[in-house]
């Protein structure tokens, strides 16, 4: 009786493993569930076969023989499965179903087990069952077995066809026994691997220890620097209001001078020498004549904006070119999420987050204009060597599209 073979005390533990090959579904590679057999004699999980037949012609997935009748549950195999599941078998899930598992090269292609060893002489990988000859037969005694590896052909010497089981420290390469030359400082591959692993562990431990020792001091320095910067910026914070006299006719400035909106329509406001007439810009007060200043602009979810500073006397009539040589130091947002700096030529800025509040820092003595994301607490861009040319007025500019800027 088949169940007697499975349960016999005198049967070796590998016998159930052999039988288990025939109790696995060729489609899902798992132990059969609701086994059904086709007229050609092959057995599958009912769910697997139904799914296969639903998307293909009525034929066997293995031999492509026509399936003439609807398969029903195979009661004999179902009973065998019940007894099989009751046995205490070690590691029954031996089939090669995982992505990184190395398959046995000898198993049937439809019932492939995981390899447990690879032979560098045979250049094959074996499961437990197919490894037995190497463990028991004298002619395989000299074969080199290693943990399962892919691309076994790369483990053999191209010249002699023998396993690359030695390492030449002089030439820094793996060689076979026939490649050994005098004075090559040759060691087994395993020894070299262990030596390098130990050296790597020592290196990693040293790096970790060094990091642990330095981290507290580094973190403390970063926090102190950040806090000091916040203190400096707060002391330099400027109360900026927008000057409606300079606003483009399409722009509406709030009564308190803190917000600006692009209305899309021209207002009946006479033009003047200070007003932007083509580019949607507006200047802010007070003007900066010397020293350092810092202010924050809230742009929110605006789809486009330009923000920066302008040199006194820079052109604001007609088509304005936002670039340092024309007296403008500004950054922009266009096309929803494309940021740039108005250099010459412009450069694209790659930001990890979309800024909602922008900080602008100006240092007249250092000829510096910097922009910051105030919520992410990150630096966006800096213009250096700004050619203020001794002018005594430096104004902030805000221009944009169809929403508000709020100055704080």
C-alpha positions as CSV (number, residue, x, y, z in Angstrom):
1,X,0.0,0.0,0.0
2,X,1.4,3.5,-0.9
3,X,0.6,4.9,2.5
4,X,2.6,2.1,4.1
5,X,5.7,3.3,2.2
6,X,5.3,6.8,3.6
7,X,4.8,5.7,7.1
8,X,7.2,2.8,7.4
9,X,9.8,3.2,10.1
10,X,12.4,1.5,8.0
11,X,12.0,3.8,5.1
12,X,14.6,6.5,4.8
13,X,13.5,10.1,5.2
14,X,14.3,10.9,1.6
15,X,11.7,8.4,0.3
16,X,8.8,10.8,1.1
17,X,10.7,13.6,-0.6
18,X,10.9,11.4,-3.8
19,X,7.1,10.7,-3.6
20,X,6.4,14.4,-2.9
21,X,7.6,15.2,-6.5
22,X,4.4,13.6,-7.8
23,X,2.2,15.4,-5.3
24,X,3.1,18.9,-6.4
25,X,1.2,20.8,-9.1
26,X,3.3,21.4,-12.2
27,X,1.7,24.8,-12.6
28,X,2.0,26.5,-9.2
29,X,4.8,24.2,-7.9
30,X,3.0,23.8,-4.6
31,X,1.5,20.7,-2.9
32,X,-1.7,19.8,-4.8
33,X,-5.0,21.3,-3.7
34,X,-8.2,19.6,-4.9
35,X,-6.2,17.4,-7.3
36,X,-7.8,16.8,-10.7
37,X,-6.4,14.5,-13.4
38,X,-6.7,14.9,-17.2
39,X,-7.5,12.1,-19.6
40,X,-3.8,12.0,-20.5
41,X,-2.9,11.2,-16.8
42,X,-1.4,14.5,-15.6
43,X,-2.6,15.9,-12.3
44,X,-3.0,19.6,-11.3
45,X,-4.7,21.7,-8.7
46,X,-8.3,22.3,-9.7
47,X,-7.9,26.0,-9.5
48,X,-4.7,26.1,-11.5
49,X,-6.2,23.9,-14.3
50,X,-9.4,25.9,-14.4
51,X,-7.5,29.1,-14.7
52,X,-5.3,27.7,-17.5
53,X,-8.2,26.3,-19.5
54,X,-10.0,29.6,-19.2
55,X,-7.3,31.5,-21.1
56,X,-6.2,28.8,-23.5
57,X,-7.7,26.0,-25.6
58,X,-8.9,22.9,-23.8
59,X,-5.6,21.1,-23.6
60,X,-3.2,19.7,-21.0
61,X,-0.7,22.3,-19.8
62,X,2.1,19.7,-19.9
63,X,1.6,17.6,-23.0
64,X,-1.0,19.7,-24.9
65,X,-3.3,16.7,-25.4
66,X,-6.9,17.8,-25.8
67,X,-9.0,17.8,-22.6
68,X,-12.1,16.0,-23.8
69,X,-14.0,15.8,-20.5
70,X,-14.2,18.1,-17.5
71,X,-11.7,16.7,-14.9
72,X,-13.1,15.8,-11.5
73,X,-11.4,15.5,-8.1
74,X,-9.0,12.5,-8.1
75,X,-10.1,10.8,-4.8
76,X,-7.1,8.4,-4.7
77,X,-4.6,11.3,-4.9
78,X,-6.6,13.3,-2.4
79,X,-6.5,10.5,0.1
80,X,-2.7,10.1,-0.5
81,X,-2.3,13.8,0.1
82,X,-4.2,13.6,3.4
83,X,-1.9,10.9,4.7
84,X,1.2,12.7,3.3
85,X,0.3,15.9,5.2
86,X,0.0,13.9,8.4
87,X,3.6,12.6,8.3
88,X,6.2,14.6,10.1
89,X,8.5,15.4,7.2
90,X,11.4,18.0,7.4
91,X,11.4,20.8,4.9
92,X,8.8,19.6,2.5
93,X,8.7,23.0,0.7
94,X,11.8,22.1,-1.4
95,X,10.5,23.2,-4.8
96,X,12.4,26.0,-6.6
97,X,9.7,28.7,-6.5
98,X,11.6,31.6,-5.0
99,X,13.2,34.3,-7.3
100,X,16.7,33.9,-6.0
101,X,16.7,30.1,-5.5
102,X,19.1,28.0,-7.6
103,X,17.3,25.1,-9.3
104,X,18.5,21.6,-9.5
105,X,19.9,20.9,-13.0
106,X,18.9,17.2,-12.9
107,X,15.2,17.5,-11.9
108,X,12.4,17.3,-14.4
109,X,11.7,20.7,-15.8
110,X,8.1,20.6,-14.5
111,X,9.1,19.4,-11.0
112,X,12.3,21.2,-10.1
113,X,13.7,21.2,-6.6
114,X,16.0,23.8,-5.0
115,X,19.7,23.0,-5.3
116,X,21.6,22.4,-2.1
117,X,25.0,22.1,-3.6
118,X,26.9,22.8,-6.8
119,X,29.7,20.7,-8.2
120,X,32.6,22.6,-9.7
121,X,33.7,19.5,-11.6
122,X,30.4,18.5,-13.1
123,X,29.4,22.2,-13.4
124,X,25.9,21.2,-12.2
125,X,23.7,22.0,-9.2
126,X,21.9,19.3,-7.3
127,X,19.0,18.9,-5.0
128,X,19.1,16.6,-1.9
129,X,18.0,13.6,-3.9
130,X,20.3,14.0,-6.9
131,X,23.2,14.9,-4.6
132,X,23.3,11.4,-3.2
133,X,25.7,9.9,-5.8
134,X,28.3,12.5,-5.0
135,X,28.0,11.6,-1.3
136,X,28.0,7.8,-1.6
137,X,29.9,6.8,-4.8
138,X,33.7,6.6,-4.8
139,X,34.1,8.0,-8.3
140,X,32.7,11.4,-7.1
141,X,34.9,11.5,-4.1
142,X,37.3,14.2,-5.5
143,X,34.6,16.4,-6.8
144,X,34.4,19.9,-5.3
145,X,31.0,20.7,-3.8
146,X,30.1,24.3,-2.9
147,X,27.0,26.1,-1.9
148,X,24.6,26.6,-4.8
149,X,25.8,29.2,-7.3
150,X,24.6,30.6,-10.6
151,X,26.7,30.6,-13.8
152,X,28.8,27.6,-12.9
153,X,30.6,27.8,-16.2
154,X,32.3,31.0,-14.9
155,X,33.7,28.9,-12.0
156,X,35.7,26.8,-14.3
157,X,39.1,27.6,-15.9
158,X,38.8,28.6,-19.5
159,X,42.1,27.0,-20.3
160,X,42.0,23.7,-18.4
161,X,38.3,23.3,-17.7
162,X,39.0,22.6,-14.0
163,X,37.4,24.4,-11.0
164,X,38.8,27.8,-10.0
165,X,39.4,26.7,-6.4
166,X,42.6,28.6,-5.8
167,X,43.4,32.3,-5.5
168,X,46.7,33.9,-6.6
169,X,47.4,36.9,-4.5
170,X,50.2,38.1,-6.8
171,X,47.9,38.2,-9.8
172,X,44.7,38.9,-7.8
173,X,42.7,36.3,-9.6
174,X,41.1,32.8,-9.2
175,X,43.0,29.9,-10.8
176,X,42.8,26.2,-11.1
177,X,45.4,23.7,-9.9
178,X,47.0,23.5,-13.3
179,X,47.5,27.3,-13.5
180,X,49.7,27.4,-10.4
181,X,53.1,29.1,-11.0
182,X,56.1,29.3,-8.8
183,X,56.1,32.3,-6.5
184,X,52.4,33.1,-7.0
185,X,51.4,33.1,-3.3
186,X,48.5,30.7,-3.9
187,X,45.8,30.0,-1.3
188,X,42.5,28.2,-1.4
189,X,39.6,30.4,-2.5
190,X,37.8,29.8,0.8
191,X,40.8,31.1,2.8
192,X,41.0,34.3,0.7
193,X,37.3,34.8,1.1
194,X,37.5,34.4,4.9
195,X,40.5,36.8,5.1
196,X,38.7,39.5,3.1
197,X,35.5,39.0,5.1
198,X,37.3,39.5,8.3
199,X,39.1,42.6,7.0
200,X,35.8,44.0,5.8
201,X,34.2,43.4,9.2
202,X,37.1,45.2,10.9
203,X,36.8,48.1,8.6
204,X,33.0,48.4,9.1
205,X,33.4,48.2,12.9
206,X,36.0,51.0,12.7
207,X,33.8,53.2,10.6
208,X,30.8,52.6,13.0
209,X,32.9,53.3,16.1
210,X,34.3,56.4,14.5
211,X,30.8,57.6,13.6
212,X,29.4,56.9,17.1
213,X,32.2,58.9,18.6
214,X,31.9,61.8,16.2
215,X,28.1,61.9,15.8
216,X,27.2,63.6,19.1
217,X,29.7,66.4,18.5
218,X,28.6,66.8,14.9
219,X,25.0,66.9,15.8
220,X,25.6,69.5,18.5
221,X,27.5,71.6,16.0
222,X,24.7,71.4,13.5
223,X,22.1,72.4,16.0
224,X,24.2,75.3,17.4
225,X,24.8,76.5,13.8
226,X,21.1,76.2,12.9
227,X,19.9,78.0,16.0
228,X,22.5,80.8,15.5
229,X,21.3,81.2,11.9
230,X,17.7,81.4,13.0
231,X,18.7,84.1,15.6
232,X,20.6,86.0,12.9
233,X,17.7,85.8,10.4
234,X,15.1,86.9,13.0
235,X,17.3,89.9,13.9
236,X,17.6,90.8,10.2
237,X,13.9,90.2,9.3
238,X,12.5,93.0,7.2
239,X,8.9,94.2,7.3
240,X,8.3,94.4,3.5
241,X,5.3,95.9,1.9
242,X,4.5,96.0,-1.8
243,X,4.7,99.3,-3.6
244,X,1.5,99.6,-5.7
245,X,3.1,102.5,-7.7
246,X,5.4,100.0,-9.3
247,X,2.9,97.2,-10.0
248,X,2.0,96.1,-13.5
249,X,-1.5,97.2,-14.5
250,X,-2.7,93.6,-14.3
251,X,-1.6,93.2,-10.7
252,X,-3.8,94.0,-7.7
253,X,-2.0,94.9,-4.5
254,X,-3.9,94.6,-1.2
255,X,-4.6,97.7,1.0
256,X,-2.0,96.6,3.6
257,X,0.6,96.0,0.9
258,X,1.1,92.4,1.9
259,X,-0.6,90.5,-0.9
260,X,-0.6,90.7,-4.7
261,X,-2.9,89.0,-7.2
262,X,-2.9,88.7,-11.0
263,X,-6.4,89.7,-12.0
264,X,-5.8,89.1,-15.7
265,X,-7.3,92.4,-16.6
266,X,-5.8,95.9,-16.9
267,X,-6.8,98.4,-14.2
268,X,-7.4,102.0,-15.0
269,X,-4.2,103.2,-13.4
270,X,-2.0,105.6,-15.2
271,X,1.5,104.4,-16.1
272,X,4.5,106.0,-14.6
273,X,8.3,105.7,-14.7
274,X,8.4,103.3,-11.8
275,X,5.7,100.9,-13.1
276,X,6.3,97.6,-14.9
277,X,4.5,98.0,-18.2
278,X,5.0,94.6,-19.9
279,X,6.3,92.1,-17.3
280,X,4.0,91.3,-14.4
281,X,6.3,92.7,-11.6
282,X,6.0,94.7,-8.5
283,X,8.7,96.1,-6.1
284,X,8.7,96.2,-2.4
285,X,9.6,98.6,0.4
286,X,11.7,99.5,2.2
287,X,14.7,99.7,-0.1
288,X,18.0,98.2,1.1
289,X,20.9,100.5,1.0
290,X,23.5,98.5,3.0
291,X,24.1,95.7,5.4
292,X,22.0,92.5,5.5
293,X,18.3,91.8,5.3
294,X,16.0,88.8,5.4
295,X,12.3,88.4,4.5
296,X,9.8,85.6,3.8
297,X,7.3,85.3,0.9
298,X,4.5,82.8,1.0
299,X,3.7,81.5,-2.5
300,X,1.5,78.6,-1.5
301,X,0.3,76.4,-4.3
302,X,0.9,79.0,-7.0
303,X,1.5,77.5,-10.5
304,X,4.1,80.0,-11.4
305,X,6.1,82.8,-9.9
306,X,9.4,84.8,-10.1
307,X,10.9,86.1,-6.9
308,X,14.2,87.9,-6.2
309,X,15.9,91.3,-5.9
310,X,16.5,94.1,-8.4
311,X,19.3,96.7,-8.6
312,X,18.2,100.3,-8.4
313,X,17.9,101.7,-11.9
314,X,17.5,98.3,-13.6
315,X,15.2,98.4,-16.6
316,X,11.5,97.6,-15.8
317,X,10.0,98.8,-19.1
318,X,9.2,96.6,-22.1
319,X,10.6,93.1,-22.2
320,X,12.6,92.7,-19.1
321,X,15.4,90.2,-19.1
322,X,15.7,88.6,-15.6
323,X,19.5,88.0,-15.3
324,X,22.3,89.3,-13.2
325,X,23.9,91.3,-16.0
326,X,20.6,93.3,-16.3
327,X,20.4,93.9,-12.5
328,X,18.1,91.0,-11.5
329,X,18.9,88.1,-9.2
330,X,15.8,85.9,-9.1
331,X,14.4,82.3,-9.1
332,X,11.2,81.0,-10.6
333,X,8.6,78.3,-10.8
334,X,7.0,77.5,-14.2
335,X,5.1,74.5,-15.6
336,X,3.8,73.4,-12.1
337,X,7.0,71.8,-10.9
338,X,9.9,73.2,-12.9
339,X,12.1,75.4,-10.9
340,X,15.0,77.5,-12.2
341,X,17.5,80.3,-11.4
342,X,17.7,83.3,-13.7
343,X,21.4,83.0,-14.4
344,X,22.9,83.5,-17.9
345,X,21.9,81.1,-19.3
346,X,19.2,80.0,-16.8
347,X,19.7,76.7,-14.8
348,X,17.1,74.2,-13.7
349,X,16.8,73.6,-9.9
350,X,15.9,70.1,-8.7
351,X,14.0,70.5,-5.4
352,X,12.8,67.6,-3.3
353,X,9.7,69.4,-2.0
354,X,7.5,72.2,-3.4
355,X,8.3,75.3,-1.4
356,X,5.3,77.1,0.1
357,X,7.3,79.8,2.0
358,X,10.5,81.2,0.6
359,X,13.1,83.1,2.5
360,X,15.2,85.7,0.8
361,X,18.6,86.8,2.3
362,X,20.6,89.7,1.0
363,X,24.1,90.7,2.1
364,X,25.2,93.9,0.4
365,X,28.8,93.8,1.7
366,X,29.3,90.1,0.6
367,X,27.4,90.7,-2.7
368,X,25.2,87.7,-1.9
369,X,21.5,86.9,-2.6
370,X,20.3,83.5,-1.2
371,X,16.9,81.7,-1.3
372,X,15.6,79.2,1.2
373,X,12.7,76.8,1.6
374,X,11.5,77.9,5.1
375,X,9.3,74.8,5.7
376,X,11.9,72.2,4.6
377,X,14.7,74.3,6.2
378,X,16.8,73.9,3.1
379,X,18.9,76.1,0.9
380,X,17.6,76.5,-2.7
381,X,20.1,78.7,-4.5
382,X,22.6,81.5,-4.0
383,X,23.8,84.2,-6.3
384,X,27.4,85.3,-5.5
385,X,29.5,88.3,-6.7
386,X,26.3,90.2,-7.3
387,X,27.3,93.5,-9.1
388,X,25.4,96.0,-7.1
389,X,27.9,98.6,-8.4
390,X,27.7,100.8,-5.4
391,X,24.0,101.6,-6.0
392,X,22.2,102.6,-2.8
393,X,18.9,101.0,-3.5
394,X,18.1,97.3,-3.7
395,X,14.5,96.3,-4.0
396,X,12.6,93.0,-3.8
397,X,10.5,92.0,-6.8
398,X,7.5,89.7,-6.9
399,X,5.8,88.8,-10.2
400,X,3.4,86.0,-11.0
401,X,0.3,84.3,-12.2
402,X,-3.2,84.1,-10.9
403,X,-2.9,83.8,-7.2
404,X,-1.4,85.6,-4.2
405,X,2.0,86.3,-2.7
406,X,1.9,87.1,1.0
407,X,4.8,88.9,2.6
408,X,5.7,88.3,6.2
